[in-house]
């Protein structure tokens, strides 16, 4: 019974990792033409993700949250400016186009 449970958990974890890998490499374009996104100063990661999903740059929230959590060191924020998204991009291509700025103070500053 224990061996069966461990095998099931392993298979589910492997399937989840395969889906995430596929999802990070799949281009998505839920918009027509070009999209210009304005990231305002002090916007937090969930707000940026909602904006990306709402405008059709990302299909859903998970890829940005994973890439943001993996690649963002402490006290780094997305640079406030306008970003142009023209061709369909994968999350691995689109998320790095967002410029990061390093701050030496906490998020509240």
C-alpha positions as CSV (number, residue, x, y, z in Angstrom):
1,X,0.0,0.0,0.0
2,X,2.8,2.4,0.9
3,X,4.7,1.7,-2.3
4,X,1.6,2.3,-4.4
5,X,1.0,5.6,-2.6
6,X,4.6,6.8,-3.2
7,X,4.4,5.7,-6.8
8,X,1.2,7.7,-7.3
9,X,2.7,10.8,-5.7
10,X,5.8,10.5,-7.9
11,X,3.7,10.1,-11.1
12,X,1.5,13.1,-10.1
13,X,4.6,15.2,-9.4
14,X,6.2,14.2,-12.7
15,X,3.0,15.0,-14.6
16,X,2.8,18.4,-12.9
17,X,6.4,19.2,-13.7
18,X,5.8,18.2,-17.3
19,X,2.7,20.4,-17.6
20,X,4.5,23.4,-16.1
21,X,7.5,22.9,-18.4
22,X,5.1,22.7,-21.4
23,X,3.1,25.7,-20.3
24,X,6.3,27.8,-19.9
25,X,7.3,27.0,-23.5
26,X,3.9,27.4,-25.2
27,X,3.4,30.7,-27.0
28,X,0.1,32.5,-26.2
29,X,-1.5,35.5,-27.8
30,X,-4.9,36.6,-26.6
31,X,-4.7,40.0,-28.3
32,X,-4.9,41.4,-31.8
33,X,-2.1,43.6,-33.1
34,X,0.2,45.2,-30.5
35,X,-0.3,45.5,-26.8
36,X,1.3,48.3,-24.8
37,X,1.1,47.7,-21.0
38,X,1.8,50.6,-18.6
39,X,3.3,49.3,-15.4
40,X,2.9,52.0,-12.8
41,X,5.4,52.8,-10.0
42,X,4.9,50.7,-7.0
43,X,2.8,48.0,-8.7
44,X,3.1,44.7,-7.0
45,X,3.6,41.3,-8.6
46,X,-0.1,40.2,-8.4
47,X,-1.2,43.5,-10.0
48,X,1.3,43.1,-12.8
49,X,0.1,39.5,-13.3
50,X,-3.5,40.5,-13.4
51,X,-2.7,43.1,-16.0
52,X,-0.7,40.6,-18.2
53,X,-3.6,38.1,-18.0
54,X,-6.3,40.7,-18.5
55,X,-4.7,42.1,-21.6
56,X,-4.0,38.7,-23.2
57,X,-0.2,38.5,-22.9
58,X,-0.4,35.5,-20.6
59,X,-3.0,32.8,-20.6
60,X,-3.1,32.5,-16.8
61,X,-1.3,33.6,-13.7
62,X,0.9,30.6,-12.9
63,X,3.8,31.1,-15.3
64,X,4.5,34.7,-14.1
65,X,4.3,33.7,-10.5
66,X,6.7,30.9,-11.0
67,X,9.2,32.9,-13.0
68,X,8.9,35.9,-10.6
69,X,9.5,33.7,-7.6
70,X,12.4,31.9,-9.1
71,X,14.3,34.8,-10.6
72,X,13.5,37.7,-8.4
73,X,16.1,38.3,-5.7
74,X,15.1,40.1,-2.6
75,X,14.1,43.8,-3.0
76,X,13.8,43.7,-6.8
77,X,10.8,45.3,-8.4
78,X,9.5,45.6,-12.0
79,X,10.6,48.8,-13.5
80,X,7.7,51.3,-14.0
81,X,7.3,52.1,-17.7
82,X,5.4,51.1,-20.8
83,X,6.1,47.7,-22.4
84,X,5.3,46.7,-26.0
85,X,4.2,43.1,-26.7
86,X,4.0,42.5,-30.4
87,X,4.6,38.8,-31.5
88,X,3.2,35.9,-29.5
89,X,5.6,35.0,-26.8
90,X,6.1,32.2,-24.4
91,X,6.2,33.1,-20.7
92,X,10.0,32.4,-20.7
93,X,10.4,35.0,-23.5
94,X,7.8,37.5,-22.3
95,X,8.5,37.8,-18.6
96,X,12.2,38.6,-19.0
97,X,11.3,41.5,-21.2
98,X,10.0,43.2,-18.1
99,X,12.9,45.2,-16.8
100,X,13.9,44.8,-13.1
101,X,15.3,47.5,-11.0
102,X,17.1,46.8,-7.7
103,X,16.3,48.9,-4.7
104,X,18.2,49.0,-1.5
105,X,15.1,49.8,0.6
106,X,12.0,47.8,1.5
107,X,8.9,47.7,-0.8
108,X,7.2,50.4,1.2
109,X,9.6,53.1,0.1
